[in-house]
Amino acid sequence: MRAVRYHGYGGPEQLRLEKVDVPPVAPGEVLVRQEASSVNPADWKFQTGWFRDWVPLPLPFVPGADIAGIVVAGGEDAGFGPGQAVIGMNPVHCGGAWADYVVATVDSLALAPKRMPLARAAGLPLAGLTARMALFTHGGLTAGQRVLIHTAAGGVGCLAVQLAKHAGAEVIATCSAANRDFVTSLGADEVIDYRTEDFSARLRGLDLVVDSIGGDVQRRSFAVLRSGGTLVTLAPTPVPPDAAAGRDIRVRTVAVTPDGDGLRQIADLAEEGRLRLPVDRVYCLEDAARAMAHSQAGGARGKIILQIQDQQQFGPDWG
């Protein structure tokens, strides 16, 4: 089978499309013929060596966490069978999804939403689970609360806006002026242009902030929270020790893990038409290096999809 691999840490130029063996399937696992995957910032962060001191990768390494394809073997005891369309997530440090075939554990999979083309659904697992964990597992978000979501036009942000709105929260979002209408269309009640407006001077008394940037944005985010509020960060940067002094603010860091139950709930929302997945650009497997570079450059609106099998029809909401 074909697989994208890198043999050493570095940039996108390290990626190679190579011939490798189809991975074996163990009890409790499923072999999936991949239709598509997606590119997540964690992919290039692992590749460039951000986490090598804590989580060294087994080189050569096949990147890719997001699974979207057709079951070809295994999984019968868990209700999966050959021919079923599934989505799922492998841990980023295990990867394997940028290939014709990938193995995943049965508890990391869910049936794919029939209403959404399978190649589009490839962008749901990691980003959707991250957004869900940030908002509800760590953030405790409930109806009527106010939440600020940074970088709301990105892959996690665009899903977090929709999930928070679906939960009955008041959603405030930051993005560029060019993405204002896009983020508003996802359900944001208020949109702040991060380039021209200081959110920390404008907002107060929020229940939750979802921070994916870190640094100065994270520091200023504490000022907008009420006492007893929560800051959830996706950024692997330390929280300033004095930022929440005396204000009883909880700080949580998201480290997303596979979650079949959570993914089923996300897939159900997509099946009901209540969760859209905007896609910024589609690359074929041979162009994985370009896809990785695109993600690393930042600024993507929605998800970057890596098409593995023949190009599908994605429908009117593709772009």
Secondary structure as GFF3:
##gff-version 3
##sequence-region A 1 319
A	DSSP	beta_strand	2	5	.	.	.	ID=ss1
A	DSSP	three_ten_helix	12	14	.	.	.	ID=ss2
A	DSSP	beta_strand	16	19	.	.	.	ID=ss3
A	DSSP	beta_strand	29	39	.	.	.	ID=ss4
A	DSSP	alpha_helix	41	47	.	.	.	ID=ss5
A	DSSP	beta_strand	66	74	.	.	.	ID=ss6
A	DSSP	three_ten_helix	76	78	.	.	.	ID=ss7
A	DSSP	beta_strand	85	89	.	.	.	ID=ss8
A	DSSP	beta_strand	101	105	.	.	.	ID=ss9
A	DSSP	three_ten_helix	106	108	.	.	.	ID=ss10
A	DSSP	beta_strand	109	111	.	.	.	ID=ss11
A	DSSP	alpha_helix	118	121	.	.	.	ID=ss12
A	DSSP	alpha_helix	125	132	.	.	.	ID=ss13
A	DSSP	pi_helix	133	138	.	.	.	ID=ss14
A	DSSP	beta_strand	146	149	.	.	.	ID=ss15
A	DSSP	alpha_helix	155	166	.	.	.	ID=ss16
A	DSSP	beta_strand	170	175	.	.	.	ID=ss17
A	DSSP	three_ten_helix	177	179	.	.	.	ID=ss18
A	DSSP	alpha_helix	180	185	.	.	.	ID=ss19
A	DSSP	beta_strand	190	193	.	.	.	ID=ss20
A	DSSP	alpha_helix	199	202	.	.	.	ID=ss21
A	DSSP	beta_strand	206	211	.	.	.	ID=ss22
A	DSSP	alpha_helix	215	221	.	.	.	ID=ss23
A	DSSP	three_ten_helix	222	224	.	.	.	ID=ss24
A	DSSP	beta_strand	225	233	.	.	.	ID=ss25
A	DSSP	beta_strand	250	253	.	.	.	ID=ss26
A	DSSP	alpha_helix	260	271	.	.	.	ID=ss27
A	DSSP	beta_strand	279	284	.	.	.	ID=ss28
A	DSSP	three_ten_helix	285	287	.	.	.	ID=ss29
A	DSSP	alpha_helix	288	297	.	.	.	ID=ss30
A	DSSP	beta_strand	303	307	.	.	.	ID=ss31
###
